């Protein structure tokens, strides 16, 4: 397990600039896991994540049934990958919705922040795992050659687990 302060910093650094994540919930009544891409609005310093959604959406019903969720980020170009486990909370407070609102969201929510069907999901982050692998072809080739020469598996870069609760 990575040191909490350094680990939090690393997780926030890795997801910076990633605009989308897979938001994964448990299906209702024993249905399989359900993943959907979502634009996330913001990350708080403690690692909590905020998303806009519709109150009458399937994901809200799934979160109300089981708030334990997984959010997965990927930046294949940079070889940065992060998964965050946490508990989701539906926040319908108009002040919170308005404070976090950006006009870019009007494409999905034409009624704007005053629309009662627009709510936010706050993910109280509990644990994160990350993979930060080298992107340079030269670094990758060196790791491959070293693995072949030593008979030891190639290292996949920096891997860490962080307690965020």
N, CA and C of each residue as an Amber inpcrd file, in Angstrom:
protein
   495
   0.8560000  -1.1730000   0.0000000   0.0000000   0.0000000   0.0000000
   0.8990000   1.2330000   0.0000000   0.6070000   2.1730000  -0.8630000
   1.3770000   3.4090000  -0.9920000   1.0200000   4.3750000   0.1350000
   1.9870000   5.1830000   0.5830000   1.7530000   6.2370000   1.5660000
   0.5570000   7.0700000   1.1190000  -0.3750000   7.3340000   2.0350000
  -1.6310000   7.9860000   1.6710000  -1.4600000   9.3450000   0.9940000
  -0.6260000  10.2150000   1.5520000  -0.4750000  11.5600000   0.9790000
   0.1580000  11.4850000  -0.4060000   1.2730000  10.7690000  -0.5110000
   1.9430000  10.6210000  -1.8120000   1.0490000   9.8580000  -2.7840000
   0.3430000   8.8600000  -2.2870000  -0.5470000   8.0740000  -3.1330000
  -1.6970000   8.8900000  -3.6740000  -2.3210000   9.7020000  -2.8180000
  -3.4070000  10.5890000  -3.2670000  -2.9060000  11.5260000  -4.3610000
  -1.7390000  12.1000000  -4.1020000  -1.1490000  13.0290000  -5.0730000
  -0.9290000  12.3150000  -6.4060000  -0.4150000  11.0860000  -6.3480000
  -0.1410000  10.3200000  -7.5620000  -1.4380000  10.0370000  -8.3290000
  -2.4730000   9.6110000  -7.6210000  -3.7610000   9.3090000  -8.2590000
  -4.3240000  10.5570000  -8.9350000  -4.3300000  11.6860000  -8.2220000
  -4.8570000  12.9300000  -8.7990000  -4.0370000  13.3750000 -10.0010000
  -2.7330000  13.1900000  -9.9120000  -1.8400000  13.5430000 -11.0290000
  -2.1400000  12.6850000 -12.2610000  -2.3750000  11.3980000 -12.0480000
  -2.6200000  10.4960000 -13.1770000  -3.9490000  10.7700000 -13.8720000
  -4.9940000  11.1280000 -13.1190000  -6.2940000  11.3440000 -13.7700000
  -6.4730000  12.7750000 -14.2610000  -5.5380000  13.6590000 -13.9130000
  -5.6150000  15.0360000 -14.4000000  -5.5880000  15.0220000 -15.9350000
  -6.5220000  15.7070000 -16.5260000  -6.5780000  15.7660000 -17.9860000
  -7.4090000  14.6540000 -18.6120000  -7.7970000  13.6530000 -17.8310000
  -8.6950000  12.6230000 -18.3530000 -10.1140000  13.1410000 -18.1520000
 -10.8480000  13.2810000 -19.2250000 -12.1800000  13.8690000 -19.1460000
 -13.2850000  12.8490000 -18.9130000 -12.9970000  11.5900000 -19.1880000
 -14.0270000  10.5590000 -19.1080000 -13.5430000   9.3790000 -18.2810000
 -14.5090000   8.6900000 -17.7010000 -14.2190000   7.4930000 -16.9220000
 -15.3430000   6.4910000 -17.1610000 -15.0630000   5.2330000 -16.8940000
 -16.1290000   4.2350000 -16.8840000 -16.6880000   4.2060000 -15.4690000
 -17.9770000   4.4050000 -15.3550000 -18.6830000   4.4070000 -14.0750000
 -19.3880000   3.0600000 -13.9850000 -18.9940000   2.2390000 -13.0280000
 -19.4490000   0.8450000 -12.9820000 -20.2740000   0.6080000 -11.7230000
 -21.5000000   0.1290000 -11.9330000 -22.4140000  -0.1700000 -10.8360000
 -22.7880000  -1.6400000 -10.8800000 -23.3530000  -2.0940000  -9.7760000
 -23.9030000  -3.4520000  -9.7550000 -25.3140000  -3.3660000 -10.3020000
 -25.6420000  -4.3270000 -11.1590000 -26.9920000  -4.3570000 -11.7080000
 -28.0060000  -4.6590000 -10.6220000 -29.2330000  -4.2840000 -10.8690000
 -30.2960000  -4.5250000  -9.8930000 -30.7410000  -5.9760000  -9.9430000
 -31.1630000  -6.4750000  -8.8020000 -31.7320000  -7.8200000  -8.6900000
 -30.8310000  -8.8910000  -9.2750000 -29.5400000  -8.8290000  -8.9610000
 -28.6110000  -9.8600000  -9.4030000 -28.1520000  -9.7270000 -10.8390000
 -28.5270000  -8.6480000 -11.5050000 -28.0710000  -8.4330000 -12.8830000
 -26.5590000  -8.2350000 -12.8770000 -25.9030000  -8.4460000 -14.0110000
 -24.4480000  -8.2810000 -14.0550000 -24.0260000  -6.8260000 -13.8330000
 -22.7260000  -6.6510000 -13.6210000 -22.1780000  -5.3040000 -13.4940000
 -22.5210000  -4.5000000 -14.7430000 -22.7040000  -3.1990000 -14.5610000
 -23.0690000  -2.3380000 -15.6810000 -22.0920000  -1.1660000 -15.7260000
 -21.4170000  -0.9970000 -16.8570000 -20.4480000   0.0900000 -17.0330000
 -20.9400000   1.0350000 -18.1120000 -20.6680000   2.3220000 -17.8860000
 -20.9910000   3.3120000 -18.9000000 -19.9670000   4.4330000 -18.8160000
 -19.5700000   4.9880000 -19.9810000 -18.6300000   6.1150000 -19.9480000
 -19.3610000   7.3700000 -19.4750000 -18.6830000   8.1290000 -18.6370000
 -19.2510000   9.3840000 -18.1420000 -18.1630000  10.4420000 -18.0610000
 -18.5460000  11.6700000 -18.3570000 -17.6420000  12.8030000 -18.1380000
 -17.7110000  13.1170000 -16.6530000 -16.5590000  13.2310000 -16.0090000
 -16.6240000  13.5970000 -14.5970000 -16.4120000  15.0920000 -14.4570000
 -17.0990000  15.6700000 -13.4850000 -17.0870000  17.1240000 -13.3240000
 -15.8500000  17.5970000 -12.5820000 -15.5480000  16.9640000 -11.4840000
 -14.4110000  17.4320000 -10.7010000 -13.9450000  16.3650000  -9.7330000
 -12.7540000  16.5920000  -9.2200000 -12.1740000  15.7360000  -8.1980000
 -11.8340000  16.6450000  -7.0320000 -12.2230000  16.2370000  -5.8500000
 -11.8670000  17.0060000  -4.6660000 -10.5030000  16.5430000  -4.1730000
  -9.8880000  17.3250000  -3.3220000  -8.5580000  17.0170000  -2.8110000
  -8.4570000  15.6820000  -2.1090000  -9.5800000  15.1990000  -1.5680000
  -9.5630000  13.9090000  -0.8830000  -9.7760000  12.7450000  -1.8460000
  -9.9350000  13.0470000  -3.1290000 -10.1230000  12.0010000  -4.1270000
 -11.5710000  11.7560000  -4.4920000 -12.5150000  12.4220000  -3.8000000
 -13.9210000  12.2380000  -4.1450000 -14.1880000  12.7940000  -5.5420000
 -15.0490000  12.1120000  -6.2770000 -15.3680000  12.4550000  -7.6650000
 -16.8150000  12.9250000  -7.7660000 -17.0790000  13.8280000  -8.7020000
 -18.4280000  14.3350000  -8.9420000 -18.8070000  14.1210000 -10.4060000
 -20.0510000  13.6650000 -10.6160000 -20.5990000  13.4370000 -11.9550000
 -22.0060000  14.0240000 -12.0220000 -22.3940000  14.5300000 -13.1940000
 -23.7770000  14.9270000 -13.4410000 -24.5150000  13.7290000 -14.0190000
 -25.7980000  13.6160000 -13.7000000 -26.6360000  12.5850000 -14.2910000
 -28.1000000  13.0010000 -14.1650000 -28.9770000  12.1490000 -14.6800000
 -30.4160000  12.3960000 -14.5810000 -30.9790000  11.5630000 -13.4320000
 -31.8460000  12.1870000 -12.6590000 -32.4300000  11.5300000 -11.4920000
 -33.1870000  10.2590000 -11.8780000 -33.7740000  10.2410000 -13.0720000
 -34.5620000   9.0790000 -13.4860000 -33.7330000   8.0550000 -14.2750000
 -32.4080000   8.1230000 -14.1760000 -31.5490000   7.2070000 -14.9420000
 -31.3970000   5.8470000 -14.2510000 -31.0280000   4.8790000 -15.0350000
 -30.7700000   3.5240000 -14.5410000 -29.6580000   3.5350000 -13.4920000
 -28.6110000   4.3320000 -13.7230000 -27.4820000   4.3310000 -12.7760000
 -27.9040000   4.8360000 -11.4080000 -28.8100000   5.8120000 -11.3570000
 -29.2910000   6.3090000 -10.0640000 -30.0330000   5.2030000  -9.3280000
 -30.8690000   4.4730000 -10.0380000 -31.5860000   3.3590000  -9.4110000
 -30.6010000   2.3050000  -8.8990000 -29.5550000   2.0290000  -9.6830000
 -28.5530000   1.0430000  -9.2590000 -27.7690000   1.5350000  -8.0490000
 -27.4180000   2.8120000  -8.0270000 -26.6960000   3.3820000  -6.8800000
 -27.5790000   3.3480000  -5.6340000 -28.8570000   3.6300000  -5.7890000
 -29.7670000   3.5920000  -4.6390000 -29.9110000   2.1750000  -4.1000000
 -29.8260000   1.1790000  -4.9800000 -29.9030000  -0.2120000  -4.5540000
 -28.6040000  -0.6630000  -3.9020000 -27.4710000  -0.2850000  -4.5000000
 -26.1530000  -0.6640000  -3.9800000 -25.1690000   0.4600000  -4.2940000
 -24.8020000   1.2540000  -3.3090000 -23.9460000   2.4120000  -3.5670000
 -22.4700000   2.0880000  -3.8110000 -22.0680000   0.8330000  -3.6510000
 -20.6630000   0.4730000  -3.8860000 -20.4060000   0.4700000  -5.3940000
 -19.4740000   1.3190000  -5.8510000 -19.2190000   1.4470000  -7.2860000
 -17.7170000   1.4300000  -7.5660000 -17.4000000   1.3720000  -8.8450000
 -16.0190000   1.4350000  -9.3140000 -15.9730000   2.4500000 -10.4500000
 -14.9720000   3.3150000 -10.4190000 -14.7510000   4.2750000 -11.4950000
 -13.3810000   3.9670000 -12.0720000 -13.3140000   3.8060000 -13.3840000
 -12.0700000   3.4010000 -14.0360000 -11.6560000   4.4350000 -15.0800000
 -10.4140000   4.8980000 -14.9760000  -9.8530000   5.8860000 -15.8940000
  -8.7600000   5.2320000 -16.7270000  -8.6390000   5.6410000 -17.9890000
  -7.5690000   5.1240000 -18.8410000  -7.0960000   6.2010000 -19.8080000
  -5.7930000   6.3350000 -19.8910000  -5.1600000   7.1920000 -20.8880000
  -4.1170000   6.3310000 -21.5900000  -4.5330000   5.5730000 -22.6240000
  -3.6130000   4.6500000 -23.2880000  -2.3860000   5.3260000 -23.8900000
  -2.5230000   6.5690000 -24.3580000  -1.3630000   7.2610000 -24.9360000
  -0.2620000   7.4570000 -23.9070000  -0.6450000   7.8560000 -22.7150000
   0.3310000   8.0920000 -21.6500000   0.6000000   6.8330000 -20.8230000
  -0.2010000   5.7870000 -21.0660000  -0.1090000   4.5480000 -20.2980000
  -0.3890000   4.7820000 -18.8110000  -1.4200000   5.6090000 -18.5250000
  -1.8720000   5.8670000 -17.1640000  -3.2350000   5.1960000 -16.9940000
  -3.3670000   4.4110000 -15.9340000  -4.6160000   3.7100000 -15.6590000
  -4.9000000   3.8120000 -14.1660000  -6.1560000   4.1270000 -13.8180000
  -6.5340000   4.2860000 -12.4150000  -7.9240000   3.6970000 -12.2200000
  -8.1100000   2.9400000 -11.1510000  -9.4540000   2.5160000 -10.7630000
  -9.6850000   2.9790000  -9.3320000 -10.8820000   3.4990000  -9.0810000
 -11.2350000   4.0210000  -7.7670000 -12.5110000   3.3370000  -7.2970000
 -12.4280000   2.6670000  -6.1500000 -13.5940000   2.0750000  -5.5020000
 -14.1640000   3.0920000  -4.5300000 -15.4730000   3.1100000  -4.4120000
 -16.0640000   4.0260000  -3.4480000 -17.5460000   3.8020000  -3.2910000
 -18.1410000   4.6840000  -2.5160000 -19.5740000   4.6540000  -2.2810000
 -20.1770000   5.8980000  -2.9270000 -21.1940000   5.6700000  -3.7240000
 -21.8320000   6.7680000  -4.4440000 -23.0080000   7.3170000  -3.6430000
 -23.1910000   8.6060000  -3.7750000 -24.2870000   9.3040000  -3.1050000
 -24.9510000  10.2080000  -4.1420000 -26.2730000  10.1660000  -4.2040000
 -27.0170000  11.0380000  -5.1100000 -27.2350000  12.3810000  -4.4060000
 -26.8360000  13.4660000  -5.0660000 -26.9600000  14.8120000  -4.4920000
 -27.8730000  15.6260000  -5.4100000 -29.0650000  15.9680000  -4.9040000
 -30.0490000  16.7100000  -5.6980000 -30.0970000  18.1860000  -5.3190000
 -29.2860000  18.6090000  -4.3960000 -29.2500000  19.9870000  -3.9150000
 -28.9710000  20.9520000  -5.0690000 -29.9060000  21.8950000  -5.3130000
 -29.7720000  22.8320000  -6.4400000 -28.5190000  23.6870000  -6.3260000
 -28.1300000  24.0710000  -5.1190000 -26.9310000  24.9080000  -4.9480000
 -25.6860000  24.1510000  -5.3960000 -25.6100000  22.8640000  -5.0750000
 -24.4590000  22.0440000  -5.4840000 -24.4470000  21.8610000  -6.9930000
 -25.6170000  21.5800000  -7.5640000 -25.7180000  21.4110000  -9.0190000
 -25.2950000  22.7030000  -9.7170000 -25.8110000  23.8280000  -9.2590000
 -25.4930000  25.1230000  -9.8790000 -24.0150000  25.4640000  -9.7290000
 -23.4550000  25.2210000  -8.5520000 -22.0380000  25.5250000  -8.3000000
 -21.1190000  24.7510000  -9.2460000 -21.4830000  23.5100000  -9.5460000
 -20.6450000  22.6540000 -10.3920000 -20.9950000  22.7330000 -11.8730000
 -22.0410000  23.4560000 -12.2030000 -22.5360000  23.5070000 -13.5760000
 -21.5480000  24.1920000 -14.5130000 -21.4490000  23.6510000 -15.7220000
 -20.7190000  24.2690000 -16.8210000 -21.6240000  24.1440000 -18.0420000
 -21.6440000  25.1450000 -18.8840000 -22.5380000  25.1360000 -20.0440000
 -22.2880000  23.9530000 -20.9770000 -21.1330000  23.3490000 -20.9130000
 -20.8500000  22.1720000 -21.7490000 -21.8600000  21.0480000 -21.4710000
 -22.3940000  21.0070000 -20.2420000 -23.3330000  19.9430000 -19.8630000
 -24.7290000  20.1440000 -20.4390000 -24.9890000  21.3250000 -20.9890000
 -26.3120000  21.5840000 -21.5560000 -26.6090000  20.6280000 -22.7210000
 -25.5750000  20.1160000 -23.3690000 -25.7780000  19.1480000 -24.4610000
 -26.5090000  17.9010000 -23.9490000 -26.2470000  17.5010000 -22.7090000
 -26.8910000  16.3170000 -22.1300000 -28.0970000  16.6900000 -21.2770000
 -28.0650000  17.9110000 -20.7500000 -29.1130000  18.3660000 -19.8380000
 -29.6410000  19.7210000 -20.3180000 -30.4890000  19.7190000 -21.3800000
 -30.9240000  20.9720000 -21.9960000 -31.6610000  21.9130000 -21.0460000
 -32.2500000  21.3730000 -19.9850000 -32.9730000  22.2130000 -19.0260000
 -32.0620000  22.9920000 -18.1010000 -30.7750000  22.7080000 -18.1640000
 -29.8110000  23.4280000 -17.3350000 -29.8540000  23.0360000 -15.8710000
 -29.1360000  23.7650000 -15.0450000 -29.0040000  23.3930000 -13.6380000
 -30.2890000  23.5370000 -12.8250000 -31.2690000  24.2690000 -13.3360000
 -32.5330000  24.4130000 -12.5990000 -33.4780000  23.2370000 -12.8400000
 -33.1680000  22.3800000 -13.8150000 -33.9840000  21.1970000 -14.1160000
 -33.9050000  20.2320000 -12.9300000 -35.0480000  19.9400000 -12.3280000
 -35.0930000  19.0610000 -11.1450000 -34.6120000  17.6390000 -11.4430000
 -34.5730000  17.2600000 -12.7190000 -34.1000000  15.9250000 -13.0810000
 -32.5700000  15.8550000 -13.1440000 -31.8930000  17.0040000 -13.0830000
 -30.4290000  17.0360000 -13.0940000 -29.9400000  16.9230000 -11.6520000
 -29.1840000  15.8630000 -11.3940000 -28.6010000  15.6400000 -10.0670000
 -27.1200000  15.3420000 -10.2340000 -26.4420000  15.2380000  -9.1240000
 -25.0250000  14.8810000  -9.1630000 -24.8150000  13.5930000  -8.3880000
 -23.8040000  12.8740000  -8.8070000 -23.3670000  11.7070000  -8.0520000
 -22.0170000  12.0690000  -7.4500000 -21.9310000  11.9390000  -6.1490000
 -20.6490000  12.1350000  -5.4650000 -20.1260000  10.7530000  -5.1080000
 -18.9320000  10.4660000  -5.5590000 -18.2990000   9.1920000  -5.2240000
 -17.3210000   9.4550000  -4.0880000 -17.6380000   8.9130000  -2.9290000
 -16.7370000   8.9960000  -1.7810000 -15.6580000   7.9370000  -1.9990000
 -14.5120000   8.3780000  -2.4600000 -13.4290000   7.4570000  -2.8160000
 -12.9060000   6.7400000  -1.5740000 -12.7620000   5.4210000  -1.6730000
 -12.2700000   4.6230000  -0.5530000 -10.9010000   4.0080000  -0.8300000
 -10.6960000   3.6020000  -2.0610000  -9.4380000   2.9360000  -2.4010000
  -9.1640000   3.1360000  -3.8850000  -7.9040000   3.3210000  -4.2220000
  -7.5270000   3.4790000  -5.6330000  -6.3710000   2.5520000  -5.9490000
  -6.3580000   2.0990000  -7.1680000  -5.2200000   1.3500000  -7.7060000
  -4.7900000   2.0760000  -8.9670000  -3.4840000   2.1240000  -9.1930000
  -3.0080000   2.8080000 -10.3930000  -1.8570000   2.0510000 -11.0290000
  -1.7120000   2.2890000 -12.3330000  -0.6410000   1.7250000 -13.1400000
  -0.0820000   2.8680000 -13.9690000   1.1740000   3.1440000 -13.8050000
   1.8470000   4.2280000 -14.5290000   3.0200000   3.5840000 -15.2530000
   2.8200000   3.2600000 -16.5130000   3.8310000   2.5120000 -17.2610000
   4.6000000   3.4220000 -18.2030000   5.8270000   3.0500000 -18.5240000
   6.6340000   3.8980000 -19.4070000   6.0100000   4.0120000 -20.7960000
   6.0700000   5.2170000 -21.3640000   5.4860000   5.4290000 -22.6900000
   6.5290000   5.4800000 -23.7940000   7.7490000   5.7260000 -23.4440000
   8.8030000   5.8380000 -24.4440000   9.1120000   4.4680000 -25.0460000
   9.1950000   4.4000000 -26.3550000   9.5350000   3.1410000 -27.0280000
  10.9150000   2.6600000 -26.5960000  11.8240000   3.5890000 -26.3760000
  13.1730000   3.2370000 -25.9460000  13.1540000   2.6100000 -24.5500000
  12.4050000   3.2120000 -23.6290000  12.2980000   2.6660000 -22.2710000
  11.6400000   1.2970000 -22.3200000  10.5790000   1.1730000 -23.1110000
   9.8880000  -0.1040000 -23.2420000  10.8300000  -1.1660000 -23.8170000
  11.5740000  -0.8260000 -24.8610000  12.5070000  -1.7700000 -25.4890000
  13.5920000  -2.1890000 -24.5070000  14.1010000  -1.2360000 -23.7200000
  15.1210000  -1.5600000 -22.7270000  14.5690000  -2.5600000 -21.7130000
  13.3500000  -2.3260000 -21.2370000  12.7250000  -3.2390000 -20.2780000
  12.5410000  -4.6250000 -20.8610000  12.1490000  -4.6870000 -22.1120000
  11.9680000  -5.9710000 -22.7870000  13.2950000  -6.7110000 -22.8990000
  14.3240000  -6.0160000 -23.3740000  15.6400000  -6.6470000 -23.5280000
  16.2050000  -7.0920000 -22.1870000  16.0150000  -6.2910000 -21.1520000
  16.4870000  -6.6440000 -19.8180000  15.7760000  -7.9080000 -19.3280000
  14.4860000  -8.0040000 -19.5750000  13.7240000  -9.1780000 -19.1590000
  14.2180000 -10.4260000 -19.8790000  14.4730000 -10.3070000 -21.1710000
  14.9660000 -11.4470000 -21.9480000  16.3500000 -11.8650000 -21.4490000
  17.2160000 -10.8830000 -21.1970000  18.5910000 -11.1700000 -20.7800000
  18.6600000 -11.7720000 -19.3820000  17.7920000 -11.3270000 -18.4720000
  17.8640000 -11.7940000 -17.0800000  16.9290000 -12.9580000 -16.8010000
  15.9770000 -13.1920000 -17.6890000  15.0050000 -14.2530000 -17.4440000
  13.9290000 -13.8360000 -16.4480000  13.9550000 -12.5770000 -16.0210000
  12.9570000 -12.0520000 -15.0880000  11.8670000 -11.3260000 -15.8820000
  10.6320000 -11.4150000 -15.4350000   9.5560000 -10.7200000 -16.1530000
   9.8070000  -9.2130000 -16.2070000   9.3680000  -8.6020000 -17.2730000
   9.4900000  -7.1490000 -17.4200000   8.6160000  -6.4680000 -16.3730000
   9.0850000  -5.3580000 -15.8430000   8.2910000  -4.5750000 -14.8930000
   7.3060000  -3.7330000 -15.6850000   6.1160000  -3.6740000 -15.1920000
   5.0540000  -2.9470000 -15.8950000   5.0300000  -1.4670000 -15.5450000
   6.0440000  -0.9690000 -14.8930000   6.0550000   0.4260000 -14.4630000
   5.6720000   0.5140000 -13.0060000   5.1980000   1.6740000 -12.5980000
   4.8180000   1.8880000 -11.2040000   3.3750000   1.4470000 -10.9960000
   3.1810000   0.6050000  -9.9990000   1.8510000   0.1100000  -9.6540000
   1.6370000   0.4080000  -8.1810000   0.4690000   0.9150000  -7.8310000
   0.2320000   1.2330000  -6.4290000  -1.2140000   1.0850000  -6.0320000
  -1.4240000   0.9100000  -4.7310000  -2.7430000   0.8670000  -4.1260000
  -2.7660000   1.9240000  -3.0360000  -3.8220000   2.7120000  -2.9950000
  -3.9080000   3.8290000  -2.0560000  -5.2230000   3.7520000  -1.2870000
  -5.1400000   3.8310000   0.0340000  -6.3310000   3.9010000   0.8770000
  -6.7880000   5.3510000   0.9020000  -7.9930000   5.6230000   0.4080000
  -8.4970000   6.9940000   0.3190000  -9.5720000   7.2950000   1.3580000
  -9.9970000   6.2920000   2.0930000 -11.0990000   6.4820000   3.0600000
 -10.6640000   7.2710000   4.2690000
